[in-house]
Amino acid sequence: MPQKALLLTHALTAPDAKFVVADIAVPEPGPGHVLIAVHAAALNPVDWIVAETGRYVSSWPTGLGMDAAGVVERLGEGVVKFGVGDRVMFAGTVAGPTIVTTFQQFVVMSVDFVAKVPSNISLDQAATMPCTVATAAFGLYQAKQQPLGGLGLTPVWEEGGRGKYAGEPIVIIAGATGVGQHTIQFAKLSGFSPIITTASPHNAAYLKSLGATHVLDRALPLSALPARVRAITAKPVLYGYDAVSVPETQNALFDAVAPGGQILLVKRTVAVDEAKVVERGTYVARVFGDVQAPGMQEIGRTLYAHFTQLVEAGEIKPTRLEVLPDGLAGIPDGLQRLKKGISALKFVAHPQETS
Ligand SMILES: NC(=O)c1ccc[n+]([C@@H]2O[C@H](COP(=O)([O-])OP(=O)(O)OC[C@H]3O[C@@H](n4cnc5c(N)ncnc54)[C@H](OP(=O)(O)O)[C@@H]3O)[C@@H](O)[C@H]2O)c1
């Protein structure tokens, strides 16, 4: 029996590029792998970036999609960690040993990078988390290494990690992004205080409910950020996480963090002047939230070993979501809406409801 998948024929810059819902084979799970029926697949900015630029694509047509939740359908040899019928969540990969995309009805995954969905959340909610939770956690807890690395903090899942940074301020630019929301939640678990973020004012109460202590209006001039931060805390800020990393926010965060501090970016391009970085002794790194990419697998496995528990305890929460109509066929419109801009919201499609 074939399955339905959303495929893109060429990068969207090509005149004849189009999305098609096509029949493709259902893959067989090998040893240590499971076949998962995808019931919910969430949309991320990287999906439209890949669709427009062809980045990470080695051949066309290509699948897309980095976030999913579903039900285990079949077990590969030796799998004891999961049973048929288990509700699970997982991320796609653009750089793993085998590329995995989630805008399709069935996916094979290594059990190392799959987590059970606890009973306190739905599959739709679960699908909103894998990509941004990994990006938040890797950014904070991966070892310090450049250019791809983390802030080197003690993870909350390690002994002594909980509350370790009590009394230490952190600035998280763009708290209402999915990445920002999960970074705020991990920062709270790590004990940071104050947790200062930027967002549209209508998201302030929501972000405070996740753990932010101060929400600065993102419309304020970014040149005022260092002074606004100093008015909140007299302590030098040593840690910053920029969850949008456009040139203006990178530079404002760099100026808000004290000399010798550390900042983490989510984009490929570092916009802060290199000479200034050296002069101030600031550590600047870029995160890569792909749990199966080379160099990320070890921390990816550790995160997945603790993911279910963090969600079950209500310590890491799903993002607010809207379900798209028409199964896989509804995704291209969703990507357009995502590109135009959404506010603290994730779009989720139901691949099994594709006609
Ligand atoms: N490096 C990696 O591995 C990796 C992984 C995942 C994502 N990313 C990147 O991380 C970024 C965030 O991804 P996401 O999925 O979390 O985004 P998202 O949820 O789609 O972000 C939407 C939010 O962005 C906020 N925003 C946009 N520009 C802002 C600015 N200048 N200042 C403050 N807030 C701003 C808006 O906040 P308001 O509603 O409050 O206005 C909006 O709610 C994207 O650039 C994505 O490509 C990188």
The ligand as an SDF file (V2000), in Angstrom:
LIG
                    3D

 48 52  0  0  0  0  0  0  0  0999 V2000
   19.4190   27.0320   14.0130 N   0  0  0  0  0  0  0  0  0  0  0  0
   18.4460   26.1380   14.1040 C   0  0  0  0  0  0  0  0  0  0  0  0
   18.6830   24.9380   14.1890 O   0  0  0  0  0  0  0  0  0  0  0  0
   17.0450   26.6090   14.1430 C   0  0  0  0  0  0  0  0  0  0  0  0
   16.0210   25.7400   14.5480 C   0  0  0  0  0  0  0  0  0  0  0  0
   14.7100   26.2220   14.6200 C   0  0  0  0  0  0  0  0  0  0  0  0
   14.4540   27.5380   14.2540 C   0  0  0  0  0  0  0  0  0  0  0  0
   15.4760   28.3230   13.8250 N   0  0  0  0  0  0  0  0  0  0  0  0
   15.2340   29.7240   13.4610 C   0  0  0  0  0  0  0  0  0  0  0  0
   14.8060   30.3510   14.6430 O   0  0  0  0  0  0  0  0  0  0  0  0
   13.9030   31.4070   14.3260 C   0  0  0  0  0  0  0  0  0  0  0  0
   12.6480   31.2200   15.1520 C   0  0  0  0  0  0  0  0  0  0  0  0
   11.9800   30.0510   14.7170 O   0  0  0  0  0  0  0  0  0  0  0  0
   10.5600   29.7020   15.3550 P   0  0  0  0  0  0  0  0  0  0  0  0
   10.0040   28.5420   14.6460 O   0  0  0  0  0  0  0  0  0  0  0  0
   10.7220   29.6170   16.8030 O   0  0  0  0  0  0  0  0  0  0  0  0
    9.7880   31.0280   14.9430 O   0  0  0  0  0  0  0  0  0  0  0  0
    8.2420   31.4000   14.9610 P   0  0  0  0  0  0  0  0  0  0  0  0
    7.5900   30.7030   16.0970 O   0  0  0  0  0  0  0  0  0  0  0  0
    7.6830   31.1930   13.6120 O   0  0  0  0  0  0  0  0  0  0  0  0
    8.3730   32.9700   15.2660 O   0  0  0  0  0  0  0  0  0  0  0  0
    7.2410   33.8010   15.2570 C   0  0  0  0  0  0  0  0  0  0  0  0
    7.4740   34.8850   16.2730 C   0  0  0  0  0  0  0  0  0  0  0  0
    8.6130   35.6480   15.9310 O   0  0  0  0  0  0  0  0  0  0  0  0
    8.5680   36.7970   16.7350 C   0  0  0  0  0  0  0  0  0  0  0  0
    9.4720   37.7960   16.1610 N   0  0  0  0  0  0  0  0  0  0  0  0
    9.7680   37.9780   14.8560 C   0  0  0  0  0  0  0  0  0  0  0  0
   10.6750   38.9790   14.7180 N   0  0  0  0  0  0  0  0  0  0  0  0
   10.9610   39.4280   15.9640 C   0  0  0  0  0  0  0  0  0  0  0  0
   11.8270   40.4370   16.4750 C   0  0  0  0  0  0  0  0  0  0  0  0
   12.5630   41.1970   15.6620 N   0  0  0  0  0  0  0  0  0  0  0  0
   11.8680   40.6180   17.8150 N   0  0  0  0  0  0  0  0  0  0  0  0
   11.1250   39.8630   18.6320 C   0  0  0  0  0  0  0  0  0  0  0  0
   10.2640   38.9040   18.2110 N   0  0  0  0  0  0  0  0  0  0  0  0
   10.2030   38.6730   16.8900 C   0  0  0  0  0  0  0  0  0  0  0  0
    7.1080   37.2000   16.7310 C   0  0  0  0  0  0  0  0  0  0  0  0
    6.8530   37.6830   18.0370 O   0  0  0  0  0  0  0  0  0  0  0  0
    5.5830   38.5900   18.4570 P   0  0  0  0  0  0  0  0  0  0  0  0
    4.3720   37.7700   18.0610 O   0  0  0  0  0  0  0  0  0  0  0  0
    5.7190   38.7450   19.9250 O   0  0  0  0  0  0  0  0  0  0  0  0
    5.6730   39.8580   17.6850 O   0  0  0  0  0  0  0  0  0  0  0  0
    6.3650   35.8730   16.4250 C   0  0  0  0  0  0  0  0  0  0  0  0
    5.5310   35.4610   17.4620 O   0  0  0  0  0  0  0  0  0  0  0  0
   13.6660   31.3320   12.8110 C   0  0  0  0  0  0  0  0  0  0  0  0
   14.5190   32.2690   12.2090 O   0  0  0  0  0  0  0  0  0  0  0  0
   14.1060   29.9200   12.4560 C   0  0  0  0  0  0  0  0  0  0  0  0
   14.5370   29.8350   11.1280 O   0  0  0  0  0  0  0  0  0  0  0  0
   16.7450   27.9040   13.7680 C   0  0  0  0  0  0  0  0  0  0  0  0
  1  2  1  0
  2  3  2  0
  2  4  1  0
  4  5  1  0
  4 48  2  0
  5  6  2  0
  6  7  1  0
  7  8  2  0
  8  9  1  0
  8 48  1  0
  9 10  1  0
  9 46  1  0
 10 11  1  0
 11 12  1  0
 11 44  1  0
 12 13  1  0
 13 14  1  0
 14 15  2  0
 14 16  1  0
 14 17  1  0
 17 18  1  0
 18 19  2  0
 18 20  1  0
 18 21  1  0
 21 22  1  0
 22 23  1  0
 23 24  1  0
 23 42  1  0
 24 25  1  0
 25 26  1  0
 25 36  1  0
 26 27  1  0
 26 35  1  0
 27 28  2  0
 28 29  1  0
 29 30  1  0
 29 35  2  0
 30 31  1  0
 30 32  2  0
 32 33  1  0
 33 34  2  0
 34 35  1  0
 36 37  1  0
 36 42  1  0
 37 38  1  0
 38 39  2  0
 38 40  1  0
 38 41  1  0
 42 43  1  0
 44 45  1  0
 44 46  1  0
 46 47  1  0
M  CHG  2   8   1  16  -1
M  END
$$$$
